[in-house]
Amino acid sequence: MDHTTVLALYDRDMREHATPDGPGARIERAGPVVRQVADAHGWNGVLWSDLDPAGADRAIQEQIAYFTALGRDFEWKLYGHDRPADLGARLTAAGLRAEPEETLLIGESGRLATDAEPPAGVRLVEATDPAGVDLVVAVHERAFGTDGTRLRHRLLARLAADPGTVVAVVALAGDEPVGAARTELVPGTAFAGLWGGGTVEGWRGRGIYRALVAHRARVAAARGYRYLQVDASPLSRPILRRLGFHALSTTTPYLYGS
């Protein structure tokens, strides 16, 4: 993989010329900044920017004022190769708080190791209705310890409005949901994103996460998507590297609001 070429393609198609990630969301370009605006359940934030040192602080303040006027908390999604080099420090000085850094990993769907299967007694089921979404959310809440209300809203809205752009998968041990993940397919691009992969405590280390990645990679390849993208935590990064993903940059969410 030519890392420089693929990263430039990712920046262009997934950030600078992004499409909304769900019904009711919209993409706006405000000078050197590209942002998504959604309702209170959706993702609001800055996807891309082209800033220089002279104008960076002003651009940050403009985004704070804009989202505050809408009554929205928001995220500035900062990548390790974004400029200026001190943009993270400028965001912190403006009152945004950094979440843990993740690694931007990208793999070619046709070259990944996709033969991984779930362990004995566990099966993978795609969630296509509210009952299935509830299983995905249950795993999310147990695996990550966070409230799944927004995830439930976004998945249900996406499945109702455009089911061809999202694939949610649950790992079931009998009737117990023990793992889950989703793939977001971006029409008109070569990229599919892998999101929300998690396994509940007590089931980790048995290959469920790997099987969920392999299943989604097969789905993406079958639908013609060349690249898979993941914002990987330190826990999942080694697994994904072994499957054939490449580290192209880092990404850090900077949050503003409650």
Secondary structure, 3 states (H helix, E strand, C coil): CCHHHHHHHHHHHHHHCCCCCCCCCEEEEECCEEEEECCCCCCCEEEEECCCHHHHHHHHHHHHHHHHHHCCCEEEEEECCCCCCCHHHHHHHCCCEECCCEEEEEEEHHHCCCCCCCCCCEEEEEECCHHHHHHHHHHHHHHHCCCCHHHHHHHHHHHHHCHHHEEEEEEEECCEEEEEEEEEECCCCCEEEEEEEEECCCCCCCCHHHHHHHHHHHHHHHCCCCEEEEEECCCCHHHHHHHCCEEEEEEEEEEECC
